[in-house]
Amino acid sequence: MRLMLAPMEGVIDHTMRDLLTSLGGLDRCVTEFVRISDLLLPPRVFHRYCPELKQAGRTPSGTPVYLQLLGGQATPMAENAARAAELGAPGIDLNFGCPAKTVNRSDGGAILLREPERVHKIVAAVRRAVPTDIPVTVKIRLGYQDRELLEENIGAIAAARANELTIHARTKVDGYRPPAYWEDVARARQWTTMPIVANGEIWNPADASRCRQVSGCANLMLGRGILCRPDLALLIKADAQGSELEPLAWPQVQSLLLKLFEQIVDNYDDKYVGNPIKQWLAYQRSYFPQAALLFERIKRLRAPVEIRQALLDQPPSLAERARVA
């Protein structure tokens, strides 16, 4: 079983990739998407999205990072994919799954699933432009408004000789609302021999086990679930092997928050330095009650010294817990 870290726009950047892969269990990461219009982007843009290019395209713990491109025109996508490969990207991932309205209005993401022929042209052009030893992977949803073109899209991607396909088991219209339709991923597997990775609504090892059983996919992509539980990949792999692993306790998670803070404090303006911490706590509070309490304590703080002190402080008192509850 392989577990991939999802390319969550505005959430999982190189600092978060570094932290999560350092815990173990993840086999691959994908960058936030690089928006491609009609220009060949300069190397500095690729390095901004993927600083790991300076480390052979791997996180400090050695996990490969594929560089994701998003765009609607075959030639610019191919030219930029070739440049990313020249810069050292170990793989190129193509985004046909983003449901954001601004992205879809700009001819990118899930809206392209309405045109399987154009999807084919883009994937085929990128595959031709990239050396054969560098994988080209694709991420889609089940469709834009419905699933009517799912088989056609999968056929188009397979015919373009993509190496692997990740399916977020919802349509664009579904957004991120539960459930994820893993049974549709199982249906998709009947239409191709291309390896398929299942994605969507995997919050714990039991979800991972059910997803693998229903979808028939050995490999999974983790997104919001691993932000709520940073050790989720390790827990899933331990469960699949029939062994028990003690989940991270809150003090360990609090140490990870402080580690992330120290990584970003030199890279952000002071007034923004707390944003990634607050964002991560917003995910964690669905699993750790202490995260909700800490979020309330720091949500209005701006000064780095105050945020650092809050992260270092002992857990809040019972009275403070009661006020938040």
C-alpha positions as CSV (number, residue, x, y, z in Angstrom):
1,M,0.0,0.0,0.0
2,R,1.2,3.5,-0.9
3,L,-0.2,6.7,0.7
4,M,0.0,10.1,-1.0
5,L,-0.3,13.5,0.5
6,A,-3.0,15.6,-1.3
7,P,-2.1,18.9,-2.9
8,M,-4.3,21.1,-0.8
9,E,-4.2,24.6,-2.2
10,G,-3.3,27.3,0.3
11,V,-2.8,24.7,3.1
12,I,-0.1,22.2,2.3
13,D,3.1,24.0,1.3
14,H,6.7,22.9,1.6
15,T,6.8,23.6,5.3
16,M,3.8,21.4,5.9
17,R,5.1,18.7,3.6
18,D,8.4,18.7,5.5
19,L,6.6,18.3,8.8
20,L,4.1,15.6,7.8
21,T,6.6,13.5,5.9
22,S,9.0,13.7,8.8
23,L,6.5,11.6,10.8
24,G,6.7,8.8,8.3
25,G,4.1,6.7,6.4
26,L,3.7,9.0,3.4
27,D,5.1,7.7,0.0
28,R,4.6,10.8,-2.1
29,C,3.6,14.5,-2.0
30,V,2.2,16.7,-4.7
31,T,2.7,20.5,-4.7
32,E,-0.1,23.1,-4.7
33,F,-1.0,23.7,-8.4
34,V,1.2,26.0,-10.6
35,R,-1.2,28.0,-12.7
36,I,-0.3,27.8,-16.4
37,S,-1.7,30.2,-19.0
38,D,0.1,30.8,-22.2
39,L,3.6,31.6,-20.9
40,L,6.7,29.5,-20.2
41,L,7.3,30.3,-16.5
42,P,10.7,31.2,-15.2
43,P,12.5,28.7,-12.9
44,R,12.0,30.9,-9.9
45,V,8.2,30.2,-10.0
46,F,8.7,26.4,-9.9
47,H,11.2,26.8,-7.0
48,R,8.7,29.0,-5.1
49,Y,6.1,26.3,-5.3
50,C,8.5,23.4,-4.9
51,P,11.7,24.4,-3.0
52,E,12.4,20.7,-2.8
53,L,13.7,20.9,-6.4
54,K,17.0,22.0,-4.8
55,Q,17.0,18.7,-2.9
56,A,16.4,16.3,-5.9
57,G,12.7,16.9,-5.6
58,R,12.4,15.3,-2.2
59,T,11.4,16.5,1.3
60,P,14.2,16.6,3.9
61,S,13.0,13.1,5.0
62,G,13.3,11.8,1.5
63,T,9.7,11.7,0.3
64,P,9.4,12.5,-3.5
65,V,7.4,15.6,-4.4
66,Y,5.6,15.7,-7.7
67,L,5.0,19.1,-9.2
68,Q,1.4,19.8,-10.1
69,L,0.3,21.9,-13.1
70,L,-3.1,23.4,-13.8
71,G,-4.2,24.8,-17.1
72,G,-6.5,24.3,-20.1
73,Q,-4.1,24.5,-23.1
74,A,-1.9,21.6,-24.2
75,T,1.1,23.4,-25.6
76,P,1.8,25.7,-22.6
77,M,1.2,22.8,-20.2
78,A,3.7,20.6,-22.1
79,E,6.3,23.3,-22.3
80,N,6.1,24.0,-18.6
81,A,6.1,20.3,-17.7
82,A,9.3,20.0,-19.7
83,R,10.8,22.8,-17.7
84,A,9.7,21.4,-14.4
85,A,11.3,18.1,-15.4
86,E,14.6,19.9,-16.4
87,L,14.6,21.5,-12.9
88,G,14.5,18.1,-11.2
89,A,10.8,17.3,-10.5
90,P,10.6,13.6,-10.0
91,G,7.1,13.5,-11.4
92,I,4.5,15.8,-13.0
93,D,0.9,15.8,-11.8
94,L,-2.0,17.4,-13.8
95,N,-4.9,18.9,-12.0
96,F,-8.4,18.3,-13.5
97,G,-10.0,18.2,-10.1
98,C,-10.0,21.6,-8.5
99,P,-13.6,22.7,-7.9
100,A,-12.9,26.4,-7.1
101,K,-15.1,28.7,-9.1
102,T,-12.3,31.2,-9.8
103,V,-10.1,28.3,-11.2
104,N,-13.0,26.9,-13.3
105,R,-13.8,30.3,-14.7
106,S,-10.2,30.6,-15.8
107,D,-10.3,27.4,-17.9
108,G,-8.7,25.1,-15.3
109,G,-9.5,22.3,-12.9
110,A,-12.7,20.3,-12.9
111,I,-14.4,22.2,-15.6
112,L,-12.2,20.5,-18.2
113,L,-13.9,17.2,-17.3
114,R,-16.7,18.4,-19.6
115,E,-14.3,18.0,-22.5
116,P,-12.6,14.5,-22.5
117,E,-10.9,15.2,-25.8
118,R,-9.2,18.3,-24.5
119,V,-8.1,16.4,-21.4
120,H,-6.6,13.8,-23.7
121,K,-4.7,16.4,-25.7
122,I,-3.3,18.0,-22.6
123,V,-2.2,14.7,-21.0
124,A,-0.7,13.4,-24.2
125,A,1.2,16.6,-24.9
126,V,2.7,16.6,-21.4
127,R,3.6,12.9,-21.7
128,R,5.4,13.5,-25.0
129,A,7.3,16.5,-23.5
130,V,8.5,14.8,-20.4
131,P,11.3,12.2,-20.4
132,T,9.9,8.6,-20.2
133,D,11.5,7.9,-16.9
134,I,9.5,10.7,-15.2
135,P,5.9,9.7,-14.3
136,V,3.0,11.8,-15.5
137,T,0.1,11.4,-13.1
138,V,-3.4,12.9,-13.2
139,K,-6.0,13.9,-10.6
140,I,-9.7,14.2,-11.4
141,R,-13.1,14.1,-9.8
142,L,-15.9,11.8,-10.8
143,G,-17.1,14.6,-13.1
144,Y,-18.2,18.2,-13.3
145,Q,-22.0,18.2,-12.7
146,D,-22.5,14.5,-12.9
147,R,-20.7,11.2,-13.8
148,E,-21.8,10.8,-17.4
149,L,-18.4,11.5,-18.8
150,L,-16.4,9.5,-16.3
151,E,-15.7,6.5,-18.5
152,E,-14.8,8.8,-21.4
153,N,-12.4,10.9,-19.3
154,I,-10.7,7.8,-17.9
155,G,-10.3,6.4,-21.5
156,A,-8.9,9.7,-22.7
157,I,-6.3,9.8,-19.8
158,A,-5.3,6.2,-20.3
159,A,-5.0,6.6,-24.1
160,A,-2.7,9.5,-23.4
161,R,-0.4,7.1,-21.5
162,A,-0.6,8.7,-18.1
163,N,1.2,6.6,-15.5
164,E,-1.4,6.8,-12.7
165,L,-4.7,8.4,-11.9
166,T,-6.1,9.7,-8.6
167,I,-9.8,10.0,-8.4
168,H,-11.4,12.3,-5.8
169,A,-14.6,10.4,-5.3
170,R,-17.0,13.3,-5.7
171,T,-18.1,15.6,-8.6
172,K,-17.4,19.3,-8.7
173,V,-21.0,20.0,-7.7
174,D,-20.6,17.7,-4.7
175,G,-17.7,19.8,-3.5
176,Y,-16.3,18.4,-0.3
177,R,-19.7,17.4,1.2
178,P,-19.8,13.8,2.5
179,P,-20.0,11.1,1.5
180,A,-17.3,10.1,-1.0
181,Y,-18.6,7.7,-3.6
182,W,-15.9,5.0,-3.4
183,E,-18.1,2.6,-5.4
184,D,-17.8,4.9,-8.4
185,V,-14.0,4.5,-8.2
186,A,-14.5,0.7,-8.2
187,R,-16.6,1.1,-11.4
188,A,-13.8,3.2,-12.9
189,R,-11.3,0.5,-12.3
190,Q,-13.2,-1.8,-14.7
191,W,-12.5,0.6,-17.6
192,T,-8.7,0.7,-17.4
193,T,-5.5,-1.1,-16.3
194,M,-4.0,2.2,-15.3
195,P,-3.2,2.3,-11.6
196,I,-5.8,4.3,-9.7
197,V,-5.5,6.0,-6.3
198,A,-8.7,6.6,-4.3
199,N,-9.2,10.0,-2.5
200,G,-11.9,11.4,-0.3
201,E,-13.4,11.1,3.2
202,I,-10.5,9.1,4.8
203,W,-10.4,10.3,8.4
204,N,-9.1,7.3,10.2
205,P,-7.8,3.7,9.7
206,A,-11.3,2.3,9.5
207,D,-12.2,4.7,6.7
208,A,-9.0,3.7,4.9
209,S,-9.8,0.0,5.2
210,R,-13.4,0.6,3.9
211,C,-12.2,2.7,1.1
212,R,-9.8,0.1,-0.1
213,Q,-12.4,-2.6,0.2
214,V,-15.2,-0.7,-1.6
215,S,-13.0,1.0,-4.3
216,G,-10.7,-1.9,-4.8
217,C,-7.7,0.5,-4.7
218,A,-4.6,-0.5,-2.9
219,N,-3.3,3.0,-2.8
220,L,-4.9,6.1,-1.2
221,M,-4.5,9.9,-1.1
222,L,-4.9,11.7,2.2
223,G,-6.0,15.3,2.6
224,R,-8.1,16.9,5.4
225,G,-7.8,13.7,7.4
226,I,-4.1,13.9,7.9
227,L,-4.3,17.6,8.8
228,C,-6.7,16.6,11.6
229,R,-4.4,13.7,12.7
230,P,-0.8,14.2,11.6
231,D,0.1,10.6,12.2
232,L,-2.8,9.2,10.1
233,A,-0.5,7.6,7.4
234,L,1.4,5.7,10.1
235,L,-1.8,4.6,11.8
236,I,-3.3,3.4,8.5
237,K,-0.2,1.4,7.6
238,A,0.0,-0.2,11.0
239,D,-3.7,-1.1,10.9
240,A,-3.3,-2.7,7.4
241,Q,-0.5,-4.8,8.8
242,G,-2.6,-5.9,11.8
243,S,-0.5,-4.1,14.3
244,E,-1.3,-1.5,16.9
245,L,0.3,1.9,17.0
246,E,-0.3,4.4,19.8
247,P,-1.7,7.6,18.3
248,L,-0.1,10.9,18.9
249,A,-1.2,12.6,22.1
250,W,-1.9,16.3,22.3
251,P,1.4,17.3,23.9
252,Q,3.2,15.7,20.9
253,V,0.9,17.5,18.5
254,Q,1.5,20.8,20.3
255,S,5.2,20.2,19.8
256,L,4.6,19.8,16.1
257,L,2.7,23.1,16.0
258,L,5.7,24.8,17.6
259,K,8.0,23.1,15.1
260,L,5.9,24.4,12.3
261,F,5.9,27.9,13.8
262,E,9.7,28.0,14.0
263,Q,9.9,26.9,10.4
264,I,7.7,29.7,9.1
265,V,8.5,32.5,11.4
266,D,11.5,33.6,9.2
267,N,9.5,33.3,5.9
268,Y,6.4,35.4,6.7
269,D,5.7,39.0,7.6
270,D,5.0,39.3,11.3
271,K,1.4,40.1,10.8
272,Y,0.8,36.9,8.8
273,V,3.1,34.5,10.7
274,G,0.2,33.0,12.7
275,N,-2.0,32.2,9.8
276,P,-0.7,28.7,9.0
277,I,-0.8,27.8,12.7
278,K,-4.4,29.0,13.1
279,Q,-5.4,27.2,9.9
280,W,-3.9,23.9,11.1
281,L,-5.6,24.3,14.5
282,A,-8.9,24.8,12.7
283,Y,-8.5,21.3,11.2
284,Q,-7.2,19.7,14.4
285,R,-10.0,20.9,16.6
286,S,-12.4,18.3,15.0
287,Y,-10.2,15.6,16.6
288,F,-8.4,17.2,19.5
289,P,-10.5,19.3,22.0
290,Q,-7.3,21.0,23.1
291,A,-6.8,22.4,19.6
292,A,-10.1,24.2,19.8
293,L,-9.1,25.8,23.1
294,L,-5.7,26.8,21.7
295,F,-7.3,28.2,18.7
296,E,-9.5,30.5,20.8
297,R,-6.4,31.7,22.7
298,I,-4.4,32.7,19.6
299,K,-7.0,33.6,17.0
300,R,-6.7,37.3,17.6
301,L,-2.9,37.3,18.2
302,R,-0.7,38.8,15.6
303,A,2.8,39.3,17.2
304,P,5.1,36.3,16.7
305,V,6.3,36.5,20.3
306,E,2.8,36.2,21.6
307,I,1.9,33.3,19.4
308,R,5.1,31.4,20.3
309,Q,4.4,31.9,24.0
310,A,0.8,30.6,23.6
311,L,2.2,27.5,21.9
312,L,4.7,27.0,24.7
313,D,2.1,27.5,27.5
314,Q,0.7,24.6,29.5
315,P,-2.9,23.5,28.7
316,P,-5.7,25.9,29.7
317,S,-7.4,25.7,33.0
318,L,-10.7,24.0,33.7
319,A,-12.4,27.4,33.9
320,E,-11.1,28.3,30.5
321,R,-12.2,25.0,29.0
322,A,-15.7,25.6,30.4
323,R,-15.8,29.1,28.8
324,V,-14.9,27.7,25.4
325,A,-17.4,24.8,25.7
